[in-house]
Amino acid sequence: MNPFKIIGLLGLATTAIGPLLVFTGTLEVATNKLVMLIGMIVWFLGATPWLGTTKLQPSDKEVEI
């Protein structure tokens, strides 16, 4: 498995777990903001190389109108 995929998914999970912990009362809102910020940064650092690895296919040169 691609390491960037693992990092991106961990960041996404971190972003999703914070509000659930606030809902259950185990995490304060101010701390949740920090957890979600860290999760967002980790998501973008991991997902950008992972999602950018697919090569775009060249389009057909002839276009019928």
mmJSON file of the N, C-alpha and C atoms, coordinates in Angstrom:
{"data_MODEL":{"atom_site":{
"group_PDB":["ATOM","ATOM","ATOM","ATOM","ATOM","ATOM","ATOM","ATOM","ATOM","ATOM","ATOM","ATOM","ATOM","ATOM","ATOM","ATOM","ATOM","ATOM","ATOM","ATOM","ATOM","ATOM","ATOM","ATOM","ATOM","ATOM","ATOM","ATOM","ATOM","ATOM","ATOM","ATOM","ATOM","ATOM","ATOM","ATOM","ATOM","ATOM","ATOM","ATOM","ATOM","ATOM","ATOM","ATOM","ATOM","ATOM","ATOM","ATOM","ATOM","ATOM","ATOM","ATOM","ATOM","ATOM","ATOM","ATOM","ATOM","ATOM","ATOM","ATOM","ATOM","ATOM","ATOM","ATOM","ATOM","ATOM","ATOM","ATOM","ATOM","ATOM","ATOM","ATOM","ATOM","ATOM","ATOM","ATOM","ATOM","ATOM","ATOM","ATOM","ATOM","ATOM","ATOM","ATOM","ATOM","ATOM","ATOM","ATOM","ATOM","ATOM","ATOM","ATOM","ATOM","ATOM","ATOM","ATOM","ATOM","ATOM","ATOM","ATOM","ATOM","ATOM","ATOM","ATOM","ATOM","ATOM","ATOM","ATOM","ATOM","ATOM","ATOM","ATOM","ATOM","ATOM","ATOM","ATOM","ATOM","ATOM","ATOM","ATOM","ATOM","ATOM","ATOM","ATOM","ATOM","ATOM","ATOM","ATOM","ATOM","ATOM","ATOM","ATOM","ATOM","ATOM","ATOM","ATOM","ATOM","ATOM","ATOM","ATOM","ATOM","ATOM","ATOM","ATOM","ATOM","ATOM","ATOM","ATOM","ATOM","ATOM","ATOM","ATOM","ATOM","ATOM","ATOM","ATOM","ATOM","ATOM","ATOM","ATOM","ATOM","ATOM","ATOM","ATOM","ATOM","ATOM","ATOM","ATOM","ATOM","ATOM","ATOM","ATOM","ATOM","ATOM","ATOM","ATOM","ATOM","ATOM","ATOM","ATOM","ATOM","ATOM","ATOM","ATOM","ATOM","ATOM","ATOM","ATOM","ATOM","ATOM","ATOM","ATOM","ATOM","ATOM","ATOM"],
"id":[1,2,3,4,5,6,7,8,9,10,11,12,13,14,15,16,17,18,19,20,21,22,23,24,25,26,27,28,29,30,31,32,33,34,35,36,37,38,39,40,41,42,43,44,45,46,47,48,49,50,51,52,53,54,55,56,57,58,59,60,61,62,63,64,65,66,67,68,69,70,71,72,73,74,75,76,77,78,79,80,81,82,83,84,85,86,87,88,89,90,91,92,93,94,95,96,97,98,99,100,101,102,103,104,105,106,107,108,109,110,111,112,113,114,115,116,117,118,119,120,121,122,123,124,125,126,127,128,129,130,131,132,133,134,135,136,137,138,139,140,141,142,143,144,145,146,147,148,149,150,151,152,153,154,155,156,157,158,159,160,161,162,163,164,165,166,167,168,169,170,171,172,173,174,175,176,177,178,179,180,181,182,183,184,185,186,187,188,189,190,191,192,193,194,195],
"type_symbol":["N","C","C","N","C","C","N","C","C","N","C","C","N","C","C","N","C","C","N","C","C","N","C","C","N","C","C","N","C","C","N","C","C","N","C","C","N","C","C","N","C","C","N","C","C","N","C","C","N","C","C","N","C","C","N","C","C","N","C","C","N","C","C","N","C","C","N","C","C","N","C","C","N","C","C","N","C","C","N","C","C","N","C","C","N","C","C","N","C","C","N","C","C","N","C","C","N","C","C","N","C","C","N","C","C","N","C","C","N","C","C","N","C","C","N","C","C","N","C","C","N","C","C","N","C","C","N","C","C","N","C","C","N","C","C","N","C","C","N","C","C","N","C","C","N","C","C","N","C","C","N","C","C","N","C","C","N","C","C","N","C","C","N","C","C","N","C","C","N","C","C","N","C","C","N","C","C","N","C","C","N","C","C","N","C","C","N","C","C","N","C","C","N","C","C"],
"label_atom_id":["N","CA","C","N","CA","C","N","CA","C","N","CA","C","N","CA","C","N","CA","C","N","CA","C","N","CA","C","N","CA","C","N","CA","C","N","CA","C","N","CA","C","N","CA","C","N","CA","C","N","CA","C","N","CA","C","N","CA","C","N","CA","C","N","CA","C","N","CA","C","N","CA","C","N","CA","C","N","CA","C","N","CA","C","N","CA","C","N","CA","C","N","CA","C","N","CA","C","N","CA","C","N","CA","C","N","CA","C","N","CA","C","N","CA","C","N","CA","C","N","CA","C","N","CA","C","N","CA","C","N","CA","C","N","CA","C","N","CA","C","N","CA","C","N","CA","C","N","CA","C","N","CA","C","N","CA","C","N","CA","C","N","CA","C","N","CA","C","N","CA","C","N","CA","C","N","CA","C","N","CA","C","N","CA","C","N","CA","C","N","CA","C","N","CA","C","N","CA","C","N","CA","C","N","CA","C","N","CA","C","N","CA","C","N","CA","C","N","CA","C","N","CA","C","N","CA","C"],
"label_alt_id":[null,null,null,null,null,null,null,null,null,null,null,null,null,null,null,null,null,null,null,null,null,null,null,null,null,null,null,null,null,null,null,null,null,null,null,null,null,null,null,null,null,null,null,null,null,null,null,null,null,null,null,null,null,null,null,null,null,null,null,null,null,null,null,null,null,null,null,null,null,null,null,null,null,null,null,null,null,null,null,null,null,null,null,null,null,null,null,null,null,null,null,null,null,null,null,null,null,null,null,null,null,null,null,null,null,null,null,null,null,null,null,null,null,null,null,null,null,null,null,null,null,null,null,null,null,null,null,null,null,null,null,null,null,null,null,null,null,null,null,null,null,null,null,null,null,null,null,null,null,null,null,null,null,null,null,null,null,null,null,null,null,null,null,null,null,null,null,null,null,null,null,null,null,null,null,null,null,null,null,null,null,null,null,null,null,null,null,null,null,null,null,null,null,null,null],
"label_comp_id":["MET","MET","MET","ASN","ASN","ASN","PRO","PRO","PRO","PHE","PHE","PHE","LYS","LYS","LYS","ILE","ILE","ILE","ILE","ILE","ILE","GLY","GLY","GLY","LEU","LEU","LEU","LEU","LEU","LEU","GLY","GLY","GLY","LEU","LEU","LEU","ALA","ALA","ALA","THR","THR","THR","THR","THR","THR","ALA","ALA","ALA","ILE","ILE","ILE","GLY","GLY","GLY","PRO","PRO","PRO","LEU","LEU","LEU","LEU","LEU","LEU","VAL","VAL","VAL","PHE","PHE","PHE","THR","THR","THR","GLY","GLY","GLY","THR","THR","THR","LEU","LEU","LEU","GLU","GLU","GLU","VAL","VAL","VAL","ALA","ALA","ALA","THR","THR","THR","ASN","ASN","ASN","LYS","LYS","LYS","LEU","LEU","LEU","VAL","VAL","VAL","MET","MET","MET","LEU","LEU","LEU","ILE","ILE","ILE","GLY","GLY","GLY","MET","MET","MET","ILE","ILE","ILE","VAL","VAL","VAL","TRP","TRP","TRP","PHE","PHE","PHE","LEU","LEU","LEU","GLY","GLY","GLY","ALA","ALA","ALA","THR","THR","THR","PRO","PRO","PRO","TRP","TRP","TRP","LEU","LEU","LEU","GLY","GLY","GLY","THR","THR","THR","THR","THR","THR","LYS","LYS","LYS","LEU","LEU","LEU","GLN","GLN","GLN","PRO","PRO","PRO","SER","SER","SER","ASP","ASP","ASP","LYS","LYS","LYS","GLU","GLU","GLU","VAL","VAL","VAL","GLU","GLU","GLU","ILE","ILE","ILE"],
"label_asym_id":["A","A","A","A","A","A","A","A","A","A","A","A","A","A","A","A","A","A","A","A","A","A","A","A","A","A","A","A","A","A","A","A","A","A","A","A","A","A","A","A","A","A","A","A","A","A","A","A","A","A","A","A","A","A","A","A","A","A","A","A","A","A","A","A","A","A","A","A","A","A","A","A","A","A","A","A","A","A","A","A","A","A","A","A","A","A","A","A","A","A","A","A","A","A","A","A","A","A","A","A","A","A","A","A","A","A","A","A","A","A","A","A","A","A","A","A","A","A","A","A","A","A","A","A","A","A","A","A","A","A","A","A","A","A","A","A","A","A","A","A","A","A","A","A","A","A","A","A","A","A","A","A","A","A","A","A","A","A","A","A","A","A","A","A","A","A","A","A","A","A","A","A","A","A","A","A","A","A","A","A","A","A","A","A","A","A","A","A","A","A","A","A","A","A","A"],
"label_entity_id":["1","1","1","1","1","1","1","1","1","1","1","1","1","1","1","1","1","1","1","1","1","1","1","1","1","1","1","1","1","1","1","1","1","1","1","1","1","1","1","1","1","1","1","1","1","1","1","1","1","1","1","1","1","1","1","1","1","1","1","1","1","1","1","1","1","1","1","1","1","1","1","1","1","1","1","1","1","1","1","1","1","1","1","1","1","1","1","1","1","1","1","1","1","1","1","1","1","1","1","1","1","1","1","1","1","1","1","1","1","1","1","1","1","1","1","1","1","1","1","1","1","1","1","1","1","1","1","1","1","1","1","1","1","1","1","1","1","1","1","1","1","1","1","1","1","1","1","1","1","1","1","1","1","1","1","1","1","1","1","1","1","1","1","1","1","1","1","1","1","1","1","1","1","1","1","1","1","1","1","1","1","1","1","1","1","1","1","1","1","1","1","1","1","1","1"],
"label_seq_id":[1,1,1,2,2,2,3,3,3,4,4,4,5,5,5,6,6,6,7,7,7,8,8,8,9,9,9,10,10,10,11,11,11,12,12,12,13,13,13,14,14,14,15,15,15,16,16,16,17,17,17,18,18,18,19,19,19,20,20,20,21,21,21,22,22,22,23,23,23,24,24,24,25,25,25,26,26,26,27,27,27,28,28,28,29,29,29,30,30,30,31,31,31,32,32,32,33,33,33,34,34,34,35,35,35,36,36,36,37,37,37,38,38,38,39,39,39,40,40,40,41,41,41,42,42,42,43,43,43,44,44,44,45,45,45,46,46,46,47,47,47,48,48,48,49,49,49,50,50,50,51,51,51,52,52,52,53,53,53,54,54,54,55,55,55,56,56,56,57,57,57,58,58,58,59,59,59,60,60,60,61,61,61,62,62,62,63,63,63,64,64,64,65,65,65],
"pdbx_PDB_ins_code":[null,null,null,null,null,null,null,null,null,null,null,null,null,null,null,null,null,null,null,null,null,null,null,null,null,null,null,null,null,null,null,null,null,null,null,null,null,null,null,null,null,null,null,null,null,null,null,null,null,null,null,null,null,null,null,null,null,null,null,null,null,null,null,null,null,null,null,null,null,null,null,null,null,null,null,null,null,null,null,null,null,null,null,null,null,null,null,null,null,null,null,null,null,null,null,null,null,null,null,null,null,null,null,null,null,null,null,null,null,null,null,null,null,null,null,null,null,null,null,null,null,null,null,null,null,null,null,null,null,null,null,null,null,null,null,null,null,null,null,null,null,null,null,null,null,null,null,null,null,null,null,null,null,null,null,null,null,null,null,null,null,null,null,null,null,null,null,null,null,null,null,null,null,null,null,null,null,null,null,null,null,null,null,null,null,null,null,null,null,null,null,null,null,null,null],
"Cartn_x":[0.843,0.0,0.886,0.459,1.188,1.281,2.472,2.576,1.82,1.727,0.965,-0.516,-0.99,-2.39,-2.674,-1.759,-1.914,-1.903,-0.964,-0.873,-2.133,-2.616,-3.821,-5.04,-5.183,-6.328,-6.268,-5.067,-4.929,-5.318,-4.931,-5.337,-6.835,-7.44,-8.888,-9.609,-9.097,-9.695,-9.554,-8.408,-8.202,-9.201,-9.447,-10.404,-11.818,-12.156,-13.508,-13.71,-12.662,-12.806,-12.997,-12.388,-12.498,-13.928,-14.802,-16.184,-16.94,-16.613,-17.267,-16.883,-15.632,-15.19,-15.817,-16.039,-16.734,-18.172,-18.809,-20.191,-20.341,-19.365,-19.431,-18.989,-18.378,-17.971,-16.561,-15.783,-14.412,-13.393,-13.813,-12.889,-13.572,-12.803,-13.353,-13.325,-14.147,-14.26,-12.936,-12.264,-10.991,-9.946,-9.905,-8.966,-9.358,-10.654,-11.133,-10.677,-10.661,-10.208,-8.752,-7.934,-6.534,-6.391,-7.16,-7.115,-7.544,-8.596,-9.066,-8.081,-7.402,-6.381,-5.223,-4.769,-3.678,-4.122,-5.342,-5.847,-5.945,-6.362,-6.474,-5.103,-4.112,-2.763,-2.196,-2.376,-1.886,-2.596,-3.906,-4.669,-4.11,-3.885,-3.4,-1.963,-1.146,0.224,0.258,-0.633,-0.645,-1.436,-2.529,-3.421,-2.971,-2.262,-1.855,-0.941,0.115,0.921,0.178,-0.649,-1.375,-2.395,-3.194,-4.223,-3.663,-2.47,-1.861,-1.059,-1.029,-0.204,-0.86,-2.161,-2.818,-2.479,-2.103,-1.755,-3.019,-3.095,-4.225,-4.021,-5.074,-5.006,-5.166,-4.349,-4.517,-5.853,-6.466,-7.765,-7.575,-8.641,-8.604,-8.342,-7.476,-7.106,-8.245,-9.019,-10.12,-11.409,-12.047,-13.304,-14.379,-15.436,-16.546,-17.547,-17.945,-18.93,-20.196],
"Cartn_y":[-1.184,0.0,1.244,2.23,3.48,4.192,4.616,5.281,6.614,7.305,8.546,8.287,7.145,6.787,6.552,5.883,5.625,6.939,7.83,9.122,9.943,9.953,10.711,10.184,8.882,8.297,8.511,8.506,8.811,10.259,11.162,12.56,12.733,12.025,12.101,11.519,10.424,9.819,10.744,11.402,12.343,13.49,13.972,15.054,14.612,13.36,12.867,12.474,12.044,11.564,12.721,13.876,15.025,15.418,15.652,16.016,14.921,13.672,12.586,12.621,12.946,13.045,14.253,15.332,16.481,16.11,15.372,14.959,14.081,13.194,12.327,13.043,14.224,14.99,14.712,13.949,13.647,14.663,15.562,16.544,17.903,18.934,20.287,20.846,21.848,22.419,23.06,23.746,24.388,23.35,22.25,21.183,20.528,20.414,19.829,20.645,21.951,22.801,22.507,22.305,21.976,20.596,19.619,18.256,18.267,19.018,19.076,19.808,20.821,21.52,20.586,19.844,18.885,17.807,17.297,16.283,16.797,18.063,18.645,18.78,19.224,19.375,18.024,17.024,15.674,15.123,15.358,14.898,15.502,16.817,17.454,17.036,16.839,16.393,14.957,14.116,12.728,12.504,13.227,12.965,13.648,14.761,15.46,14.604,13.999,13.131,11.859,11.351,10.114,10.313,11.364,11.603,12.199,12.769,13.352,12.369,11.089,10.127,9.565,9.746,9.201,10.06,9.413,10.112,10.396,11.593,11.947,11.369,10.836,10.282,11.41,11.393,12.445,12.294,13.401,13.35,13.042,12.628,12.299,13.57,13.479,14.645,15.096,14.142,14.479,14.633,15.752,16.017,16.219,15.448,15.612,16.585,17.513,18.51,18.322],
"Cartn_z":[0.0,0.0,0.0,-0.723,-0.856,0.503,0.946,2.248,2.282,1.149,1.12,1.341,0.868,1.066,2.551,3.226,4.659,5.439,5.108,5.793,5.553,4.315,3.998,4.729,4.778,5.459,6.969,7.535,8.966,9.255,8.379,8.549,8.429,7.484,7.316,8.53,9.062,10.256,11.465,11.585,12.684,12.602,11.391,11.201,11.563,11.299,11.568,13.025,13.716,15.091,16.08,15.792,16.696,17.033,16.045,16.376,17.124,16.852,17.59,19.068,19.344,20.735,21.435,20.693,21.276,21.589,20.705,20.915,22.154,22.388,23.564,24.841,24.702,25.878,26.345,25.614,26.032,25.536,24.648,24.081,24.086,24.425,24.416,22.996,22.759,21.416,20.977,21.882,21.527,21.138,21.857,21.523,20.208,19.956,18.714,17.513,17.653,16.553,16.2,17.225,16.984,16.355,16.84,16.287,14.823,14.51,13.13,12.224,12.741,11.959,11.632,12.635,12.41,11.431,11.589,10.668,9.245,9.082,7.748,7.092,7.862,7.314,6.92,7.784,7.469,6.24,6.123,4.956,3.675,3.66,2.45,2.121,3.136,2.871,2.332,2.82,2.364,1.102,0.943,-0.19,-1.474,-1.369,-2.579,-3.465,-2.943,-3.817,-4.225,-3.323,-3.6,-4.708,-4.626,-5.628,-6.909,-6.849,-8.04,-8.862,-8.483,-9.202,-10.451,-10.615,-11.799,-13.004,-14.074,-15.302,-16.094,-16.601,-17.438,-18.827,-19.39,-20.736,-21.745,-22.8,-23.801,-24.509,-24.783,-25.448,-26.931,-27.542,-28.956,-29.768,-30.775,-31.562,-32.481,-32.942,-33.852,-33.064,-33.255,-32.568,-33.623,-33.522,-34.461,-33.887,-34.735,-34.309,-35.1],
"occupancy":[1.0,1.0,1.0,1.0,1.0,1.0,1.0,1.0,1.0,1.0,1.0,1.0,1.0,1.0,1.0,1.0,1.0,1.0,1.0,1.0,1.0,1.0,1.0,1.0,1.0,1.0,1.0,1.0,1.0,1.0,1.0,1.0,1.0,1.0,1.0,1.0,1.0,1.0,1.0,1.0,1.0,1.0,1.0,1.0,1.0,1.0,1.0,1.0,1.0,1.0,1.0,1.0,1.0,1.0,1.0,1.0,1.0,1.0,1.0,1.0,1.0,1.0,1.0,1.0,1.0,1.0,1.0,1.0,1.0,1.0,1.0,1.0,1.0,1.0,1.0,1.0,1.0,1.0,1.0,1.0,1.0,1.0,1.0,1.0,1.0,1.0,1.0,1.0,1.0,1.0,1.0,1.0,1.0,1.0,1.0,1.0,1.0,1.0,1.0,1.0,1.0,1.0,1.0,1.0,1.0,1.0,1.0,1.0,1.0,1.0,1.0,1.0,1.0,1.0,1.0,1.0,1.0,1.0,1.0,1.0,1.0,1.0,1.0,1.0,1.0,1.0,1.0,1.0,1.0,1.0,1.0,1.0,1.0,1.0,1.0,1.0,1.0,1.0,1.0,1.0,1.0,1.0,1.0,1.0,1.0,1.0,1.0,1.0,1.0,1.0,1.0,1.0,1.0,1.0,1.0,1.0,1.0,1.0,1.0,1.0,1.0,1.0,1.0,1.0,1.0,1.0,1.0,1.0,1.0,1.0,1.0,1.0,1.0,1.0,1.0,1.0,1.0,1.0,1.0,1.0,1.0,1.0,1.0,1.0,1.0,1.0,1.0,1.0,1.0,1.0,1.0,1.0,1.0,1.0,1.0],
"B_iso_or_equiv":[0.0,0.0,0.0,0.0,0.0,0.0,0.0,0.0,0.0,0.0,0.0,0.0,0.0,0.0,0.0,0.0,0.0,0.0,0.0,0.0,0.0,0.0,0.0,0.0,0.0,0.0,0.0,0.0,0.0,0.0,0.0,0.0,0.0,0.0,0.0,0.0,0.0,0.0,0.0,0.0,0.0,0.0,0.0,0.0,0.0,0.0,0.0,0.0,0.0,0.0,0.0,0.0,0.0,0.0,0.0,0.0,0.0,0.0,0.0,0.0,0.0,0.0,0.0,0.0,0.0,0.0,0.0,0.0,0.0,0.0,0.0,0.0,0.0,0.0,0.0,0.0,0.0,0.0,0.0,0.0,0.0,0.0,0.0,0.0,0.0,0.0,0.0,0.0,0.0,0.0,0.0,0.0,0.0,0.0,0.0,0.0,0.0,0.0,0.0,0.0,0.0,0.0,0.0,0.0,0.0,0.0,0.0,0.0,0.0,0.0,0.0,0.0,0.0,0.0,0.0,0.0,0.0,0.0,0.0,0.0,0.0,0.0,0.0,0.0,0.0,0.0,0.0,0.0,0.0,0.0,0.0,0.0,0.0,0.0,0.0,0.0,0.0,0.0,0.0,0.0,0.0,0.0,0.0,0.0,0.0,0.0,0.0,0.0,0.0,0.0,0.0,0.0,0.0,0.0,0.0,0.0,0.0,0.0,0.0,0.0,0.0,0.0,0.0,0.0,0.0,0.0,0.0,0.0,0.0,0.0,0.0,0.0,0.0,0.0,0.0,0.0,0.0,0.0,0.0,0.0,0.0,0.0,0.0,0.0,0.0,0.0,0.0,0.0,0.0,0.0,0.0,0.0,0.0,0.0,0.0],
"pdbx_formal_charge":[null,null,null,null,null,null,null,null,null,null,null,null,null,null,null,null,null,null,null,null,null,null,null,null,null,null,null,null,null,null,null,null,null,null,null,null,null,null,null,null,null,null,null,null,null,null,null,null,null,null,null,null,null,null,null,null,null,null,null,null,null,null,null,null,null,null,null,null,null,null,null,null,null,null,null,null,null,null,null,null,null,null,null,null,null,null,null,null,null,null,null,null,null,null,null,null,null,null,null,null,null,null,null,null,null,null,null,null,null,null,null,null,null,null,null,null,null,null,null,null,null,null,null,null,null,null,null,null,null,null,null,null,null,null,null,null,null,null,null,null,null,null,null,null,null,null,null,null,null,null,null,null,null,null,null,null,null,null,null,null,null,null,null,null,null,null,null,null,null,null,null,null,null,null,null,null,null,null,null,null,null,null,null,null,null,null,null,null,null,null,null,null,null,null,null],
"auth_seq_id":[1,1,1,2,2,2,3,3,3,4,4,4,5,5,5,6,6,6,7,7,7,8,8,8,9,9,9,10,10,10,11,11,11,12,12,12,13,13,13,14,14,14,15,15,15,16,16,16,17,17,17,18,18,18,19,19,19,20,20,20,21,21,21,22,22,22,23,23,23,24,24,24,25,25,25,26,26,26,27,27,27,28,28,28,29,29,29,30,30,30,31,31,31,32,32,32,33,33,33,34,34,34,35,35,35,36,36,36,37,37,37,38,38,38,39,39,39,40,40,40,41,41,41,42,42,42,43,43,43,44,44,44,45,45,45,46,46,46,47,47,47,48,48,48,49,49,49,50,50,50,51,51,51,52,52,52,53,53,53,54,54,54,55,55,55,56,56,56,57,57,57,58,58,58,59,59,59,60,60,60,61,61,61,62,62,62,63,63,63,64,64,64,65,65,65],
"auth_comp_id":["MET","MET","MET","ASN","ASN","ASN","PRO","PRO","PRO","PHE","PHE","PHE","LYS","LYS","LYS","ILE","ILE","ILE","ILE","ILE","ILE","GLY","GLY","GLY","LEU","LEU","LEU","LEU","LEU","LEU","GLY","GLY","GLY","LEU","LEU","LEU","ALA","ALA","ALA","THR","THR","THR","THR","THR","THR","ALA","ALA","ALA","ILE","ILE","ILE","GLY","GLY","GLY","PRO","PRO","PRO","LEU","LEU","LEU","LEU","LEU","LEU","VAL","VAL","VAL","PHE","PHE","PHE","THR","THR","THR","GLY","GLY","GLY","THR","THR","THR","LEU","LEU","LEU","GLU","GLU","GLU","VAL","VAL","VAL","ALA","ALA","ALA","THR","THR","THR","ASN","ASN","ASN","LYS","LYS","LYS","LEU","LEU","LEU","VAL","VAL","VAL","MET","MET","MET","LEU","LEU","LEU","ILE","ILE","ILE","GLY","GLY","GLY","MET","MET","MET","ILE","ILE","ILE","VAL","VAL","VAL","TRP","TRP","TRP","PHE","PHE","PHE","LEU","LEU","LEU","GLY","GLY","GLY","ALA","ALA","ALA","THR","THR","THR","PRO","PRO","PRO","TRP","TRP","TRP","LEU","LEU","LEU","GLY","GLY","GLY","THR","THR","THR","THR","THR","THR","LYS","LYS","LYS","LEU","LEU","LEU","GLN","GLN","GLN","PRO","PRO","PRO","SER","SER","SER","ASP","ASP","ASP","LYS","LYS","LYS","GLU","GLU","GLU","VAL","VAL","VAL","GLU","GLU","GLU","ILE","ILE","ILE"],
"auth_asym_id":["A","A","A","A","A","A","A","A","A","A","A","A","A","A","A","A","A","A","A","A","A","A","A","A","A","A","A","A","A","A","A","A","A","A","A","A","A","A","A","A","A","A","A","A","A","A","A","A","A","A","A","A","A","A","A","A","A","A","A","A","A","A","A","A","A","A","A","A","A","A","A","A","A","A","A","A","A","A","A","A","A","A","A","A","A","A","A","A","A","A","A","A","A","A","A","A","A","A","A","A","A","A","A","A","A","A","A","A","A","A","A","A","A","A","A","A","A","A","A","A","A","A","A","A","A","A","A","A","A","A","A","A","A","A","A","A","A","A","A","A","A","A","A","A","A","A","A","A","A","A","A","A","A","A","A","A","A","A","A","A","A","A","A","A","A","A","A","A","A","A","A","A","A","A","A","A","A","A","A","A","A","A","A","A","A","A","A","A","A","A","A","A","A","A","A"],
"auth_atom_id":["N","CA","C","N","CA","C","N","CA","C","N","CA","C","N","CA","C","N","CA","C","N","CA","C","N","CA","C","N","CA","C","N","CA","C","N","CA","C","N","CA","C","N","CA","C","N","CA","C","N","CA","C","N","CA","C","N","CA","C","N","CA","C","N","CA","C","N","CA","C","N","CA","C","N","CA","C","N","CA","C","N","CA","C","N","CA","C","N","CA","C","N","CA","C","N","CA","C","N","CA","C","N","CA","C","N","CA","C","N","CA","C","N","CA","C","N","CA","C","N","CA","C","N","CA","C","N","CA","C","N","CA","C","N","CA","C","N","CA","C","N","CA","C","N","CA","C","N","CA","C","N","CA","C","N","CA","C","N","CA","C","N","CA","C","N","CA","C","N","CA","C","N","CA","C","N","CA","C","N","CA","C","N","CA","C","N","CA","C","N","CA","C","N","CA","C","N","CA","C","N","CA","C","N","CA","C","N","CA","C","N","CA","C","N","CA","C","N","CA","C","N","CA","C","N","CA","C"],
"pdbx_PDB_model_num":[1,1,1,1,1,1,1,1,1,1,1,1,1,1,1,1,1,1,1,1,1,1,1,1,1,1,1,1,1,1,1,1,1,1,1,1,1,1,1,1,1,1,1,1,1,1,1,1,1,1,1,1,1,1,1,1,1,1,1,1,1,1,1,1,1,1,1,1,1,1,1,1,1,1,1,1,1,1,1,1,1,1,1,1,1,1,1,1,1,1,1,1,1,1,1,1,1,1,1,1,1,1,1,1,1,1,1,1,1,1,1,1,1,1,1,1,1,1,1,1,1,1,1,1,1,1,1,1,1,1,1,1,1,1,1,1,1,1,1,1,1,1,1,1,1,1,1,1,1,1,1,1,1,1,1,1,1,1,1,1,1,1,1,1,1,1,1,1,1,1,1,1,1,1,1,1,1,1,1,1,1,1,1,1,1,1,1,1,1,1,1,1,1,1,1]
}}}
